Structures are given as C-alpha cells and as structure tokens.
Amino acid sequence: MDFNAWLNSNSYRARQVADFQRYLNSRVGVHNVPPMSQLLTTARSWSKCGYEPYQLPPQELWANIVPTLRLYGELKHQGFYPSVVKYARYIAVLALMTVQVEPTVASI
C-alpha cells in the first residue's frame, strides 16, 4: 500500500502524522527527520500478519525516538551514513543501541 493512500485514508491519522512530524522537527531539526513513509514503516510482511504497512507510535512514546534521531543525525553529519538511505533499517539498529535501561532497586 502506498504511504499517501494510507495516510489520507483517515483524516485523524493524517493530522496525527503531521503532529508527529512537527514534534520531531522541533526536537531534532527538519534535516534529521527521515521521511514519514520510511520512519513509520512496519514489516514487509505486514499483510501476512494482518496489520497495516505503516504505524504511528502512541503520542506518549514520541520522545523515545528523539535520542535515536539525534544520534543518527550526528553519525550522518560525520559521514558514517549516506545522506539518502532507507532510514528504517538504520533507525531500528540505532534505537537498539540507545535504549536506556532503568536500574532496578532490590528491596531488602
């Protein structure tokens, strides 16, 4: 399914994606935000799984990708990644690298 068809099939979704785009632009800068069609891509086998080809994360989780996009932007700026790539693969790897683990406190 084409991203624009998915996006425009629901006016609420289109507004939410636009809000997400504005949120990311304000946090990491417009040049460090991948195209939404790549950033919101799910799995290639989405139809076999019964899901949609794109998915917007819940708003309460939006901040979680900001460190990943900052790192990606910095690595891209330093020449580690080409400026035009399929972002989804790199973002997924970087997200795994930037996961912050909450320390656990053992109660005695």
Secondary structure, DSSP 8 states (H G I E B T S, - for coil): --HHHHHHT-HHHHHHHHHHHHHHHHHH-GGGS--HHHHTB--TTHHHHT--SB----GGGGGGGHHHHHHHHHHHHTTSS-SSS-HHHHHHHHHHHT----------
